[in-house]
Amino acid sequence: MNISSKIKYFPKNSLKAYDGMSVTADVWDMAHTEHRDEMRAHILSMHKPGIICGLEIRANDPADHYVFISPGAAVDEQGRVIVVDQTIAYDFGDEGAGKYRLLLGYAEHERENSETKVKQMQHEYIIAARQSLPKQPVVELARVSISEKGASIRDAVDPLLPGRDELDLRYRQDQSDIRKTIHVGVVTYPSDNDMVFKCWRVLNNEMEQMLGVKLIIDVLSDIDERINDYNLIYIGAAGTFSPSDTQLALLKNYYNNGKGLLMEGLDAEGGKVLKQIADNFKAVLADPEKAGFFKSPFFFRIPPEQIGVKHLFFGEKLVLCNDPLTTPWSGELNDELLLRDEIRTNLEWGANLVTYCAG
């Protein structure tokens, strides 16, 4: 949220009362609107939009197409407080296959007391699943990729890597959450390289602790249109990896749109192919005086010990490392365990590369 969004609700006028003034409906409304706007401005400038408390999402047990939302409160991007005062059962049964966001929105309607005839504005909420964000401000509670209409929705077995028909809670944003979020798509060749994702898990945890940066990591089976959904694409390649012309065009378009690429040669053959891709993007040997990832957020004069400068290349928001990069994040190198200082060095180096490529 930019500065203008935070300050636009601060009232520019206040009502000046005087003896004998006529308190009409317009005057009364003006007085209360001023206080409401002050409160919204305070919330947005001193805090931020997001979930204040509660609003936990759980699938039914045994699983069906219902999920349950606990009571709680949230603030939208206009500073309006949304209160859910009872447990809500949401039915995904009518939704077809696709990726959905479960959204909470603010609503209000006018009602009149039948006895006193006094009118009130009733503050309410709307909960809905949508495949895209509406124009009105909303607070995201969860995501889910539904395989077919009527599919049973489950809690995620692995919360860091939810599967189809599993609740994805990684995109929930608490009001107190000040972390920056980077969406990372991880592609490896061969595609069953579980070790690489294990290493990314470790880096995610360390970047949250060290920098307050949260990585939302998805494993992609191949380079396809899905890469456009991410701030950063990691490609780890070994063996006979050979991208098609279509995949190269996708990567070029992705990169030319200002997004980042972090590539790692997992063996000599994979490194050669990735070097050809990097050459297409005019990558050059990394110079500590020119490559920004040597200086921020952690200062380096040289790379970690196992990385040779002749195997490290960079461009704008692009890094190729043809020496071991990810495995040292989990404390291993060439089947040997690393010391704590060595692990820390490699994690800080990884944080620098991710921060640089994600921009």
N, C-alpha and C positions, 0 to 999 in steps of 0.2 A: 504494500500500500504506500503510495507516494505522499509527499507532504501536503499537497493540495487536497487530497482525499481526507486527510486527518483534520485539517483546519476548517473545511468548508462549512461545517455545522455550527461553528461558534457564532452565536447571535451577534448581529451588527447593530441591533437596536434593542432598547429595553423600554418597557412601559413606564411612563412618569405619572404617578397618581396625584390627584389634587382634590380638594374638598368640593363636593357637589358634582363630581364627574358622573356621567351616566355609564353604568356598567352594563353595556349591551352584550349580546352573545359574541359579537366580534371582539370586543375588548377583553372579555373573559378568556376567549380562545387565544388571543394574542399573548396574554399573560402566561398561560400555561404552556403554550408552544415554546416560549422563550426558555422555560425551565427544562422542557424535554430536549430541546436542541443543545442546551448546555450539558446535560447529562450524556447525550450521544457523543458530543465533541470530547468530553472528558474520557469516555470509554475508549474511543478510537485513538486519542493522542497519548493517554497514559497506559493503555493496555493494548489490546488488539482483537480482531475478530477471532472466533473459535469457540470451542466447548469450554464452558465454565466449570461444570460438574456433571456427573452422571452421564446419561445418554449412552450407556454401554449397549453393545449389540451382541446378542447371542442367538445361535440357531436352536431350533427345537430339538428335543431329545426324546424319542428317536427322530431323526431328521425327516422333515417334509418341506413344503414350500413356504413355511412361516419362519420369520425371525422376530425376536422380541427386543424392544427398545425400552430401557429402564428410564424412570423419571430423571429429569435433569434440566439444565439451562445452557443456553449458548447466546453468542452475540454475532449478528451478521455484519456485513461490511458497511452498513449504514448506522451502526451503533445501536441497533434495536435489540432488546433482550427478548429471547424466545424461550418460553417456559413450557415444558412438557410435565404435567403434574400427575401422570399415571403411566403404568406400563402399557405399551402399545404393541399389538401383534400386527406385523406387516406381512401381507400375502404376496409373494412373488409368483403365484400360480398363473396369473394372466400374462406374464411377461414371456416373450419368445426368446429364442437363442440370441445371445449378444452380451456385450459388456455394459453393466449398469452401475450408476452411482446412486446410493441411497441418500437423499437430500432432505434437509430440514429447512423450512422457510417460515417467514413471519406472515401472519394474516390478521386482519381485524374486520369487524363489521359493527354497524350501528344497531343498537337494540333499545327498546323503550320499556320502562317499568309500567305494567298494566294498571297499577293502582295510583302511582304518583305522577305518571306521564313524563317522568324525568328520563332523558335519553342518555345512553352511555355508549362508549366505544368498547366493544368486547375484544380483548387481545387473544389471539389464537395462534395455532401453528398448522403447517401443512407438511406432511411427510409423503414423499413420492420417489419412485425409482425412475431415473432418466438415463438415456444413453449419451446425452450431451447436456451441458450446463444451460439453464434458462437465462433470460436477460435479467431477471430479478435476482438480488443477492440471496445466497443460500449458504448453509453450513453443511459440509460433507460428513456423513456418519460412517460410511463404509462403501466398498465396491464389491462386485461379484461378477464373474464371467459365467453366464448361464449356458449350459450345453444344449438344452431343449426346453420347450414349454412344459411347465409342471415339474421340472427337475427338483430333487431334494437338495436343499441348501444346508451345508454343514459348516461347523467351525473349522478353521484351518488346522490341519495336522502340523504344518510348519508355518507359523505366523510370518516368518520372513520370506517365504516363497509359497503363497497360497496357490492352490490348483483350481481347476474348473469346478464350479458349483461350491466353492469354499469362500467364506467371508474374508475379504481383504481389508484389514484395519490399518494398513500402513499409511493411508492418506488422511486419517483423522488428524485434526489440528486442535490441540488444546489452546485456550486463550493465553496460558502462561508459557507456551512453547515458542521459544525465540530462535529455534534452530533453522538454519538454511537447509533446504531440501534439494538434493540432486538425484534425478532419475537416471539410473544406469541400466543399459541393456548389455548383457554379457553373452558373447557368442564365442564358442570354441570349436575348433576342428582338430581331432574328432569331437563330435557333439556330446559324448558321454564323459567329459573330463570333469568329474565331480570335485576334484581337488581345487580347481580354479575357483569354483563358487565357494568352497570352504574358506579359501583365502580372502575372498571379498567379504565374507561374513565378519572375519576378524578385523579387516580394515574399517568396515562400517562401525563396529563397536568402538574402535579406537578413535575414529574421527568424531563420533558423538561426544566422547569423553574429552578429547583434546581441543576440539575446535567448535563444538556445538553444531556440527554439520551432520545431517541425517542422509544416508544413502538409501534410496528405494531401488532394490536390485531385482531385475527379472532375467531369467535365463532364456535366451532365444535359441531356437534350434538351427537357425540359418539367417543369412542376410536377406531380408525382404522388406516389404513396405512398413513393417512394424517398427523399424529403427527410427522412423520419424517421430515416434512418441516419446523419445528420450533426449535428455540433455547431453548425454555422453554414451558412446558406444565403445565397449572394449572388445577387441578381437584377439583371441589367442589361437595361434595356428601351428600345427605340426604336420609333418608328413607331406602328403600329396594334395594339400589344399590348393584348389584352383578355382578362383571366383569366375563366374560367367560375365559376359558383357553387361547383362542386365544388372547384376549385383554391383559391378564397378560403377555403372551409371547411377544406381541408387546411392552408393557411398559418395560419389561426387556431388550429387544434388544435396544430400544431407550435409556434407561439409561446407558447400558453398552457401548454405542457409545459416551459417554461423554456429553450427554445432560442433562438438568436439569428438576426436577419435584418439583412443589410447590403444596401442597395438603391442603385442608381445610375441616374438618368435619362440615357440615352445621347443623347437629344435632347429637345426640348421636349414632344413628344407622349407619349413614354414616361415622362417625368418627371411629367406630369399624372396618369397612371394610377397610378403608384407613390405619388404623394401621396395619392390616394384610399385606397389600401391602408394607408398609414401613419396616416391619419386614423382608420381603423377601430381601430387599436391605440393611439389617443390620443397620437400623436407630436406634439411641439411644437417651435417654433424652438429651435435649440441655443443655450444660454446657457453661455459659458465658465466661469461660476461654479458651474453645476449639472451640466453634462455631464462625466462622469468621464473621457472620452477626451481632454479637453484637458490632463490632468495626468499620465496614466500610460499606458505606461511612459516616454514622453517628454513634456516640459513644453511646452505651447503657450499663448500668450495669445490668438492669433487663428489661424484656419485658414491653409493655404497660400494664396498670392496669388490663384490662379484660382478659389477657392471663396468665394462670397459668403455671408455669414451668413444672408441671407434665403432661401437655397436649401439650407440644412442643417437637418435635423430629427432629433429623437431621442426615444426612449422607453427603457424598461427593456430592455437588450440589443437595441436596434433603432436603426439609423441609416439615414437617407435623404439622399443627396447628389445634388442636381440640377445640379451643375456637374461638370466633368471630374475624376474620382477615380482610375480605374485607369490610364489612358494615361500620366500623368506618371511612374508607377512604372517604365516602360521608357524614360524619358528623352525623351518627345515630348509636345508640347501644341500643338494646332491646326496640325499639320504642321511645327512648328518644334522644333529640338533644344534641350533644356534644359541649363543649366550643372550641374556636379556638385553644387553646394550646393543647387540647386533640386530635383534628383533626390533627394538625401539627405533634404531636408525632407519631400517627398511620401511617401517610403518610411517614414519615421518616423511620419508622420500615418496612413498605411495600417496600420502595425503597431498604432497606438493603437486604431483603429476595429475591427480584427479582434479584438484582445485584449478590448475592451469588449463586443462582440457575442457572442463565444464564452464569455464569463464565466469 
